[in-house]
Amino acid sequence: MAKLSGKTAIITGATSGIGKATALLFADEGAALVLTGRRADLGKAVEAECRQKGVRCVFVEADHTKMEDCQRVVDAAVAEFGRIDILFNNAGIVTSGTADSTPEQVWQDTLNINVTAVWHMCKLVIPVMKRQGKGVIVNNGSDWSVVAGTNAFPYIASKGAVGMMTKAMALDYAREGIRVNAVCPGDTLVERWLEKGYFESSNPVSVEEAMMESSAYLPMGRFGKPEEIASAVLFLASDDSSFVTGHLLLVDGGNTAR
């Protein structure tokens, strides 16, 4: 029996990386899907892949920093499927810098996308789940939701906020049948690692250098795969974790065990 058969899931930032891997896995597990992203061409391609697996799927182009875009996504889900069982808040950005070197715009962009956008979607989806009497929210945190690192001040601040938002919502809605958890990936080999110019900081390094350094310091000696993170999201979204709420599930190759 497919673990998500009969359920509807919204996945934000589903055009690549962890979001895309989760969409494809959820489709394999029978979920009807509403996928979002800011790249319509990529979104339509993922939508087509999911439909080929035999599930209903719609893509909605959206910028989740805008409440009106979030409302369109939720309205589309309810109109198309009549319910929302799962919300995976995956959309986000990675930024670098220290407290004194971070530009104001980078700070604002990081909080808007990584924190405010999560709140926007939860604010709109929770009333739907309350009417249903149940639902599951999975937020995409980070291993830096629970520990800090260097030269990533705005990102760490935002992911720390996601961790505490997750715990607060879990407590607020536990008696209403809504579970709220976060998956907290460590370094994961997604498309952005391979994009030229991704490592923009006061001390830029090449992609090759960054990948070598990261794989060297991780206890398991390698990056995670998007599919491995997606499997953790599936656990949190499914009834396999029916007695789990307010939890930050670290999927980081042992990085935070030290």
C-alpha positions as CSV (number, residue, x, y, z in Angstrom):
1,M,0.0,0.0,0.0
2,A,1.4,3.4,-1.0
3,K,2.1,5.5,2.1
4,L,0.5,8.7,0.8
5,S,-2.4,7.2,-1.2
6,G,-5.5,9.5,-1.0
7,K,-3.5,12.4,0.4
8,T,-2.7,15.8,-1.1
9,A,0.6,17.5,-0.6
10,I,1.9,21.0,-1.3
11,I,5.7,21.1,-1.9
12,T,7.3,24.5,-2.3
13,G,10.5,25.0,-4.2
14,A,9.8,21.8,-6.1
15,T,11.6,22.6,-9.3
16,S,15.0,21.1,-8.3
17,G,17.1,19.5,-5.6
18,I,15.4,18.3,-2.4
19,G,12.0,19.6,-3.5
20,K,12.1,17.8,-6.8
21,A,13.3,14.6,-5.2
22,T,10.5,14.8,-2.6
23,A,7.9,15.4,-5.3
24,L,8.9,12.3,-7.3
25,L,9.0,10.2,-4.1
26,F,5.6,11.4,-3.0
27,A,4.3,10.6,-6.4
28,D,5.7,7.1,-6.1
29,E,3.8,6.8,-2.8
30,G,0.5,7.9,-4.3
31,A,0.1,11.5,-3.3
32,A,-1.8,14.1,-5.3
33,L,0.6,17.1,-5.6
34,V,0.6,20.8,-5.8
35,L,4.2,21.9,-6.7
36,T,5.5,25.5,-6.6
37,G,8.6,27.4,-7.7
38,R,9.7,30.5,-9.5
39,R,10.9,28.7,-12.7
40,A,7.8,27.7,-14.7
41,D,9.8,25.8,-17.2
42,L,11.4,23.6,-14.6
43,G,8.2,23.3,-12.6
44,K,6.2,22.1,-15.6
45,A,8.9,19.5,-16.3
46,V,8.6,18.1,-12.7
47,E,4.9,18.2,-13.0
48,A,5.0,16.0,-16.1
49,E,7.4,13.5,-14.4
50,C,5.0,13.2,-11.5
51,R,2.0,12.7,-13.8
52,Q,3.8,10.0,-15.6
53,K,3.8,8.1,-12.3
54,G,0.0,8.0,-12.4
55,V,-0.8,10.8,-9.9
56,R,-2.7,14.1,-10.2
57,C,-0.3,17.0,-10.1
58,V,-0.4,20.7,-10.8
59,F,2.4,23.3,-10.8
60,V,1.8,26.8,-9.6
61,E,4.4,29.5,-10.3
62,A,4.8,31.4,-7.0
63,D,7.1,33.6,-5.0
64,H,6.4,32.6,-1.4
65,T,7.6,35.9,0.0
66,K,4.4,37.4,-1.4
67,M,1.3,36.5,0.6
68,E,-0.9,36.8,-2.5
69,D,1.2,34.1,-4.3
70,C,0.9,31.8,-1.3
71,Q,-2.9,32.3,-1.3
72,R,-3.0,31.3,-5.0
73,V,-1.2,28.1,-4.2
74,V,-3.5,27.2,-1.3
75,D,-6.6,28.1,-3.3
76,A,-5.4,26.0,-6.2
77,A,-4.9,23.0,-3.9
78,V,-8.3,23.3,-2.4
79,A,-10.0,23.9,-5.7
80,E,-8.3,20.9,-7.4
81,F,-8.2,18.4,-4.6
82,G,-10.6,19.6,-1.9
83,R,-8.1,19.2,0.9
84,I,-4.5,19.7,2.1
85,D,-3.0,16.8,4.0
86,I,0.7,17.7,3.8
87,L,2.7,20.9,3.5
88,F,6.5,20.7,2.8
89,N,8.0,24.1,3.2
90,N,11.1,23.5,1.1
91,A,11.7,26.8,-0.7
92,G,14.7,28.7,0.6
93,I,18.1,30.2,-0.2
94,V,21.6,29.9,1.2
95,T,23.6,33.0,2.0
96,S,26.9,33.8,3.5
97,G,28.5,36.5,5.6
98,T,29.2,37.6,9.1
99,A,27.1,40.0,11.3
100,D,29.2,43.0,10.2
101,S,29.7,42.0,6.5
102,T,26.2,41.0,5.6
103,P,24.5,43.7,3.5
104,E,21.0,44.8,4.5
105,Q,19.4,43.4,1.4
106,V,21.0,40.0,1.9
107,W,19.7,39.9,5.4
108,Q,16.2,40.9,4.4
109,D,16.1,38.5,1.4
110,T,17.3,35.6,3.6
111,L,14.6,36.2,6.3
112,N,11.9,36.8,3.7
113,I,12.5,33.6,1.8
114,N,13.6,31.3,4.6
115,V,11.4,32.5,7.5
116,T,8.5,34.8,6.4
117,A,7.6,32.5,3.4
118,V,7.3,29.5,5.8
119,W,5.0,31.5,8.0
120,H,2.9,32.7,5.0
121,M,2.3,29.1,3.9
122,C,1.6,27.8,7.5
123,K,-0.8,30.7,8.2
124,L,-2.9,29.8,5.2
125,V,-2.7,26.0,5.3
126,I,-3.3,25.5,9.0
127,P,-7.0,26.7,8.9
128,V,-7.6,24.2,6.2
129,M,-6.0,21.4,8.3
130,K,-8.0,22.5,11.3
131,R,-11.2,22.1,9.4
132,Q,-10.1,18.7,8.3
133,G,-9.2,17.7,11.9
134,K,-5.7,16.7,10.8
135,G,-2.6,17.5,8.8
136,V,1.1,17.4,8.6
137,I,3.6,20.2,8.1
138,V,7.3,19.5,7.4
139,N,9.7,22.5,7.3
140,N,13.1,22.3,5.7
141,G,15.5,23.4,8.3
142,S,19.3,22.7,8.4
143,D,21.9,21.1,10.6
144,W,22.5,24.8,11.3
145,S,19.1,24.9,12.9
146,V,20.7,23.4,15.9
147,V,24.4,24.3,15.7
148,A,26.3,27.3,14.3
149,G,29.1,27.7,11.8
150,T,31.3,30.4,10.4
151,N,30.6,33.0,7.7
152,A,26.9,32.1,7.3
153,F,25.3,34.4,9.8
154,P,22.1,35.3,7.9
155,Y,21.4,31.8,6.9
156,I,22.1,30.3,10.3
157,A,19.8,32.9,11.9
158,S,17.0,32.1,9.5
159,K,17.3,28.3,9.9
160,G,17.5,28.7,13.7
161,A,14.2,30.5,13.4
162,V,12.7,27.7,11.3
163,G,13.6,25.3,14.1
164,M,11.9,27.2,16.8
165,M,8.9,28.0,14.6
166,T,8.5,24.3,14.1
167,K,8.5,23.6,17.8
168,A,6.1,26.5,18.6
169,M,3.6,25.4,16.0
170,A,3.8,21.8,17.1
171,L,2.8,22.8,20.6
172,D,0.1,25.2,19.4
173,Y,-1.7,22.6,17.2
174,A,-1.0,19.2,18.7
175,R,-4.5,18.9,20.1
176,E,-6.0,19.8,16.7
177,G,-4.5,16.8,14.9
178,I,-1.8,18.8,13.2
179,R,1.8,17.5,13.4
180,V,4.7,19.9,12.7
181,N,8.3,18.7,12.3
182,A,11.4,19.8,10.4
183,V,13.9,17.9,8.4
184,C,17.4,19.3,8.9
185,P,19.8,18.3,6.1
186,G,23.5,18.7,6.2
187,D,25.5,19.4,3.1
188,T,23.5,17.9,0.2
189,L,24.6,17.6,-3.4
190,V,21.9,19.7,-5.2
191,E,22.1,21.7,-8.4
192,R,23.2,25.0,-6.7
193,W,26.5,23.4,-5.6
194,L,27.3,23.0,-9.3
195,E,26.4,26.5,-10.4
196,K,29.2,28.8,-11.2
197,G,29.4,31.7,-8.9
198,Y,27.4,30.1,-6.1
199,F,30.1,30.5,-3.5
200,E,30.0,34.3,-3.2
201,S,31.5,35.5,0.1
202,S,34.4,37.6,1.4
203,N,36.6,34.5,0.9
204,P,35.3,32.8,-2.3
205,V,36.4,29.3,-3.2
206,S,35.9,27.1,-6.2
207,V,33.1,24.6,-6.3
208,E,35.6,21.8,-6.4
209,E,37.4,23.2,-3.3
210,A,34.1,23.6,-1.4
211,M,33.0,20.1,-2.2
212,M,36.3,18.6,-1.2
213,E,36.4,20.5,2.1
214,S,32.8,19.6,2.9
215,S,33.2,15.9,2.2
216,A,36.4,15.8,4.2
217,Y,34.9,17.2,7.4
218,L,31.7,15.2,7.3
219,P,32.0,12.0,9.4
220,M,30.5,9.9,6.6
221,G,33.0,11.4,4.2
222,R,30.5,12.4,1.6
223,F,27.6,14.8,0.8
224,G,24.0,13.7,1.2
225,K,21.8,13.0,-1.8
226,P,18.5,14.8,-2.4
227,E,16.8,11.4,-2.4
228,E,18.1,10.7,1.1
229,I,16.6,13.9,2.4
230,A,13.4,13.1,0.6
231,S,13.1,9.8,2.3
232,A,13.3,11.6,5.7
233,V,10.6,14.0,4.6
234,L,8.4,11.0,3.6
235,F,8.9,9.5,7.1
236,L,7.8,12.8,8.8
237,A,4.9,13.3,6.3
238,S,3.5,9.8,6.6
239,D,1.7,7.8,9.3
240,D,5.0,6.1,10.1
241,S,5.7,9.1,12.3
242,S,2.2,9.4,13.7
243,F,3.5,10.1,17.3
244,V,6.2,12.5,16.3
245,T,5.7,16.3,16.5
246,G,8.0,19.2,17.3
247,H,11.0,17.2,16.2
248,L,14.0,18.4,14.2
249,L,15.2,15.4,12.2
250,L,18.9,15.7,11.5
251,V,20.0,14.1,8.2
252,D,23.5,15.4,8.1
253,G,26.0,12.5,7.8
254,G,26.8,12.8,11.5
255,N,27.9,16.4,11.3
256,T,26.2,17.5,14.5
257,A,27.1,14.4,16.5
258,R,30.5,16.0,17.3
